Amino acid sequence: EGDVIPPMYQYMKKAIEDPERIKYPFLNNIIEGYGEYFDVQVMNMHDTTKYKTLASQMVCDFIPNATKTCALSQVEEKDNKTASTVLNAAKSGYYDMLAMAANAKGLIDVDSDPERLTRPYVRDQIEWEHEKARGLKPTDFELVCPTREDLQPLLQQSLDYEEQFFPEFHKANKETHLKEFDKMFNKKRYCSIDTEAALKDEHWLEFLKRLNKENIHDIPDEEEEELEFEEDEPKTVLTDSAKSSQMKMGKESDSHHDGQEL
């Protein structure tokens, strides 16, 4: 059996309950862990009162003597009318979770073709099948969702840290914070793919059987991303982990993206 990726809310909840076991998930842990060695400065990515983009905020407030670059970034902000609404859209983690869950159940025959059946390859094939071939969205999978009670400790932790590190911002924006939480909850943004349900679906079972034997989708290079597998990570940690018996899917890099192990 291989490792599986837990839903984010479960991971964060465990981090609150057992902070000694799961290191550095929260801002205060990072500051405590690295503050002894580095000058740790905190950037509030939600505060757009001074700058429209994170790039401008970083260059202007956190990089010394970058006055020309700061000025240029603000000129570009004015030219780009949509700058304040552009977010750093992350690739859905559902496909990676499904790939890892399939491997854990022995549905990926890595030994049959270890050079091809890498973790990023399987993940990207699943994504292409779901979105391009079937025309579906990540949220079209069956989902498992936390209750408001499940999320309450995380919400309170978020509010506490905001008040600790950005007291003035917190004072002026606490209600906005709570409304954003409600909006995200109602949109099921805290939900996760139900991998158990997906791997009972005949479509995905047949797809994985076929994928073990042959390449299914020819994905353009720009569509491909790679993730690194850390062999010694504990199972509850969201950074990637795997050994050859768990799914040799090559060697990648970056928790957010060359062949790697699954």
JOWOSUL-V523770 format. One record per residue. N is the residue number from 1. RES is the residue in one small letter. PHI is phi in degrees with one decimal (* if undefined). Layout:
BEGIN
n: {N N}
res: {RES RES}
phi: {PHI PHI}
END
This chain:
BEGIN
n: {1 2 3 4 5 6 7 8 9 10 11 12 13 14 15 16 17 18 19 20 21 22 23 24 25 26 27 28 29 30 31 32 33 34 35 36 37 38 39 40 41 42 43 44 45 46 47 48 49 50 51 52 53 54 55 56 57 58 59 60 61 62 63 64 65 66 67 68 69 70 71 72 73 74 75 76 77 78 79 80 81 82 83 84 85 86 87 88 89 90 91 92 93 94 95 96 97 98 99 100 101 102 103 104 105 106 107 108 109 110 111 112 113 114 115 116 117 118 119 120 121 122 123 124 125 126 127 128 129 130 131 132 133 134 135 136 137 138 139 140 141 142 143 144 145 146 147 148 149 150 151 152 153 154 155 156 157 158 159 160 161 162 163 164 165 166 167 168 169 170 171 172 173 174 175 176 177 178 179 180 181 182 183 184 185 186 187 188 189 190 191 192 193 194 195 196 197 198 199 200 201 202 203 204 205 206 207 208 209 210 211 212 213 214 215 216 217 218 219 220 221 222 223 224 225 226 227 228 229 230 231 232 233 234 235 236 237 238 239 240 241 242 243 244 245 246 247 248 249 250 251 252 253 254 255 256 257 258 259 260 261 262}
res: {e g d v i p p m y q y m k k a i e d p e r i k y p f l n n i i e g y g e y f d v q v m n m h d t t k y k t l a s q m v c d f i p n a t k t c a l s q v e e k d n k t a s t v l n a a k s g y y d m l a m a a n a k g l i d v d s d p e r l t r p y v r d q i e w e h e k a r g l k p t d f e l v c p t r e d l q p l l q q s l d y e e q f f p e f h k a n k e t h l k e f d k m f n k k r y c s i d t e a a l k d e h w l e f l k r l n k e n i h d i p d e e e e e l e f e e d e p k t v l t d s a k s s q m k m g k e s d s h h d g q e l}
phi: {* -110.2 -76.2 -123.4 -96.5 -76.4 -57.8 -57.5 -64.1 -67.8 -62.9 -66.5 -63.5 -65.3 -65.2 -70.4 -73.4 -136.7 -64.9 -74.0 -87.2 -110.2 -89.0 56.9 -84.0 -116.1 -58.1 -64.1 -65.5 -65.3 -64.1 -65.4 -73.6 -108.0 -61.9 -68.8 -111.7 -132.4 -82.5 -85.6 -115.0 -108.8 -106.7 -88.0 -72.3 -92.3 -90.1 -110.0 -71.1 -101.0 -129.6 -85.8 -126.4 -64.7 -60.9 -64.4 -60.6 -66.9 -65.4 -78.5 -104.5 -121.3 -111.4 -61.9 61.5 -99.8 -64.3 -68.1 -65.1 -61.2 -61.7 -64.1 -63.9 -75.8 -64.0 -65.5 -60.0 -66.1 -73.2 -100.3 -66.3 -100.5 -54.1 -71.2 -104.6 -84.5 -109.6 -80.0 -67.9 -91.7 -65.6 -59.9 -81.2 -58.2 -68.1 -67.5 -63.1 -68.8 -61.5 -67.4 -66.2 -62.8 -64.7 -60.9 -88.1 77.8 -88.5 -110.1 -88.4 -58.7 -62.0 -71.1 -160.7 -63.6 -72.1 -90.9 -82.5 -86.6 -59.1 -63.4 -63.5 -63.2 -57.5 -69.3 -65.2 -63.2 -62.1 -62.3 -61.1 -70.6 -89.8 -85.5 -73.4 -102.6 68.0 -108.3 -107.1 -54.3 -74.8 -82.3 -69.4 -65.0 -117.7 -113.0 -126.3 -75.1 -83.3 -60.3 -64.9 -60.1 -87.8 -57.1 -61.0 -71.9 -62.1 -64.2 -61.6 -63.0 -64.0 -62.9 -69.3 -61.4 -67.0 -68.9 -96.6 -134.0 -57.7 -68.0 -61.9 -62.2 -59.6 -84.6 -126.8 -58.4 -64.3 -63.2 -57.3 -66.3 -66.2 -65.5 -61.2 -60.0 -63.6 -65.5 -64.1 -65.9 -86.3 62.8 -73.9 -95.4 -79.1 -141.5 -62.6 -86.3 -67.2 -62.2 -66.9 -61.0 -85.4 -103.5 -75.8 -58.1 -59.2 -73.2 -63.9 -68.5 -60.9 -68.9 -60.1 -67.4 -64.7 -62.1 -97.3 -157.1 -71.1 -102.3 -115.0 -87.1 -95.1 -57.2 -54.1 -66.8 -83.4 -87.1 -131.8 -128.7 -119.4 -94.1 -105.0 -98.4 -66.4 -102.0 -71.7 -66.0 -63.6 -82.1 -81.4 -74.8 -64.2 -71.3 -142.0 174.2 -123.2 -59.1 -71.3 -92.9 146.8 -74.6 -113.2 79.9 -151.3 -106.8 -156.0 100.1 -72.5 -92.4 * * -59.2 -139.6 -96.5 -100.9}
END
